[in-house]
């Protein structure tokens, strides 16, 4: 795997938490080569003011007796540094927590009494000639500290109850506001938990209708569009909003009536809208079955025709053989002279 080599300068900076102290201003500047290997980031959601331990140990790495260094990059909620978009370290945003000169050695396990949101990276350090040190990335953790003062999602616009006719298009809308990353999805209330994508919430069952919309900024205006509605679309729909602080949802009811013409009479067309496609599908199935039956009938007829021809030929052959046999026998009988009616050899008469 291609490794990205970055060179940074470790400058005096403040360190927070249990290991909090300041580097000496007259400390000699060291040059550090960071071997950054792209990989997965372990994400953790931590309630505010809760201590946590991070373990540098990773599969495929032998860290026994190794020199370990932990770095911290501020990002994510509560830091005003933006999102944790990448695992790559930028020198201006890097803070060594331990394992460098004037800091105590690092343990593979990092204890944080008061963690902050951001990226925590564990490096294996190897010193080269002079003051050059090679640091290879072993593990990365992304912490999101949940502020207990944060609130669950709030609705600025809720879906409204609607009444429409068969064949029309219906649009439900909701607008949600949140100070945390937000997830919004649309659901339809169902009778029981029996299908894929069905969830239960507050003793009700809901069927998921669309892909969840996600907003890092925390504000979403969402729409649910139902095209060519039928009686089956009648029911209760819900806009569900979820963030780390809680769940909120708002419901709306859809009522579907038969279509009416300008005079207020029920349109005859509406009686056929729901089952016309069923008739078309049934007709197609019947046509396919009919074609198959005709094909099978031709095969059977051809088979019986061949059998009848062979049987009739065999019977005719037997009849011919029987007739020839009778003719031969009749000739044999006629060649024999009658008793008591002897004639000379020249006067004997044969009757054929």
Secondary structure, DSSP 8 states (H G I E B T S, - for coil): ---EEEEEE----B--GGG--B--TT----EEEEEE-----EEEEEETT--EEEE---TT---TT-EEEEEEEE-STTTTS-----S---GGGEEEEESSTTS----SEEEESS--SEEEEEEEEEE-STTEEEEEEEEEEEEEEE-TT----EEEE----EEEETT--EEEEEEEE-SS-EEEEEEEEESSS-STTEEEETTEEEEE-S--EEESSSEEEEEEEE-S--GGG-EEEEEEEEETTEEEEEEEEEEEE--B-TTS-B-HHHHHHTTHHHHHHHHHHHHHHHHHHHHHHHHHHHHHHHHHHHHHHHHHHHHHHHHHHHHHHHHHHHHS--TT----TTT-----
